[in-house]
Amino acid sequence: MRRGGVYKRADVTHYAIVCVISNDILHAAGPHVIVVPVFPVADDIHATQALISVPVRGFLTPNMVHWLPASALGEHLGDAAGEAVDAAVRTVVACIS
């Protein structure tokens, strides 16, 4: 796994998609990842900071950060664009610094 990877959650019974925002240093240090949920959007009307269209259409929600064991990640759906992931990471860093 790497930053920007979009996955189905394997640890819940409902449909949930997340994007990894943690980096390789954290991944090498232990079995956890930091993720943000990906919420679907139907059109371009929604003004969002971190809109992605690949591998799924939705937006990253950096105000809902989760710390999960890597085993909670299921099927890898693809990788999100770097700009949206960078925006989500910047928002999280700004909130905690």
N, C-alpha and C positions, 0 to 999 in steps of 0.2 A: 504494500500500500504506500501511497505517497500523497503529498498535498495536492488537492484538487480532485482526487478520486471520488467518484459518486457511487454509492452503494445502497442496496436494499438492506434494511435492518433485519438481522436474523434472530434477534432476541425478543421480538414482539410478535403478537398474533395479528396485528393490523398492518396495513400497508404503510410503510414509512421509508423515506429516502433521506440520506444524509450525505454531506460532503466533508471530506477530511480537510482540516485546516492546520493540523499539527505538522511538524517537519520531521525530516529523517533523523535528527538528533534525538528527539523524543522517542521515535519508533525503535531506535537502536538501544535506548536505555531501558525499555521495559515493554510490557505487553498491552499498553494503553494507547488510545488515539483521542484527539480532540476533534469533535465534529460539530457541524451546524445543520439543522434541518433544511431540507429543500421543499418549499411549498409551491404547488403548481399555480400557474397563471394561465388564463385563457386567451388573453390578448395583450396588446401593447399599451392599453389604457393605464395599467398600474405603473405608477412611478416608483421604481425601486432602485436601491443602490447597487445591488449585486444580482442582476438578472442574468440567467444562463439559458441557453437554448439547446446545448449539447451536453450530455447525452439525453437529458430530459428538459422540458421547458418548465422553468420555475424560477424562484428567487431564493437566495441564501439568506438565512435569518441569523445574523451574528449576535443578536440579543438573546438567543436561546442556545447557548453553548452547552455541549454535553461532553463529559469525560467518560469514555466507554472502554471496556476491554476489546482488544482487536477481534476477539471471537464473536462480538456482537454484530460485526459486519458480515453481510451475506454476499449476494451476487454483485460483482463489479459491473456497473452499467456503462462506465466510460469515465472520461475526465472532463471537468469543467474548464472553461476558458480562464486563463491566468488572471486577467484583469478583474473579473468578478470575485475570484478567490482572494486576490490581493486586497480588494476593497473590504471583504469580510474580515480578513486578518487585521487590517489597519483599524477597523472599528473595534474589534475585541481589544487590541493593544491600547487604544485610546481610552477605553473604559476602565482598564485596570492600572494605568500608569498615572 
